[in-house]
Amino acid sequence: MPMMRRSLFALAGRWSLALVLLIVACQAVSKPLAAHVAGSAADAGAYSGNPVFPGWYADPEAAVFDGQYWIYPTYSAAYEKQVFFDAFSSPDLVTWTKHPHVLDIKHVSWAKKALWAPAIVAKGGRYYLFFSANDIHSDKEVGGIGVAVSDKPAGPFRDLLGKPLIGAFHHGAQPIDQSVFRDDDGKYYILYGGWKHANIARLKDDFTGVVPFDDGSTFKEITPEGYVEGPMMFRRNGKYYLMWSEGGWTGPDYSVAYAIADTPTGPFKRIGTILQQDPKIATGAGHHSLIHVAGDDAWYIVYHRRPHGDTEANHRVVCIDRMYFDEHGFIKPVVITTRGVAAHPVGHAGAP
Ligand code: FUB
């Protein structure tokens, strides 16, 4: 090949490489995602569709900050690739913007794998992202539940402690699947636990550790019948609602049940299942969180489920549907949909 043509080819090659790098860089910054409306074309823009954004994601944590809804899910790629969190924000539950890598394992010195089940709290102008890491199977391993902090809900989040907040098994609970509950008196509690045991502990005000209850105990087991993992708590009309996931997370029967008590430490007696598969829609519906829009008392359940007939364990997608209470305060069974929820600008929303 003559020298001139070779250098022209080399130049074209370099420009193509530059173009590809530019495209990849553009995709890495926050960008609005097209709404994934699975209903009719008329739904576009009016309903969220389910899943609400593309990609394999699970264990969604919902919150409302700065006039936006936020969802922080587990990145549900293959096990060894679950090493960062993306976040998603929306002004109306329909249009979602992806915020890539809000927390990455490379910024948590003790974390190596299995970054799971984010839980977020805003306090004192900062945002605290609780996470599980390393999927530990005994106290001999390093890992458990950690906490990272940022000045913005979109991160970047950085490890607060340089070590796990809860790094050992208590009452048989694997230290994963945390959620944080703020009671009306301003006390913060962490609920967590895999391997069919649920614990509650009181958090220090600065989230650097846990403080003992009045009776001197630090971790209280609150495991209800049927419990597997993914506990979360909210308060409504003076009652404490504990919700959790049951069944195997890799299978179709994964589901959510709940109990009601007069105190955050229970006792919690299982009332029933409120979220489960609908063979006509999807399977494995579980590991959820809630959004409460105080202005019109609307409740949303944000959860993951798996596409029909897909048996790959990590193929989980994030969905939103409405949740309703009956006149006695019991939660009605959720109807899971492909249409999702109607657009609801944030207004006076507040996540429990
Ligand atoms: O996503 C990883 C694990 O799967 C979570 O910790 C469990 O709750 C289950 O959803």
Residues whose N, C-alpha, C, O or C-beta is under 5 A from the ligand:
A	BS01	FUB	A58 D59 T74 W116 A117 I176 D177 E229 G230 W249 H287
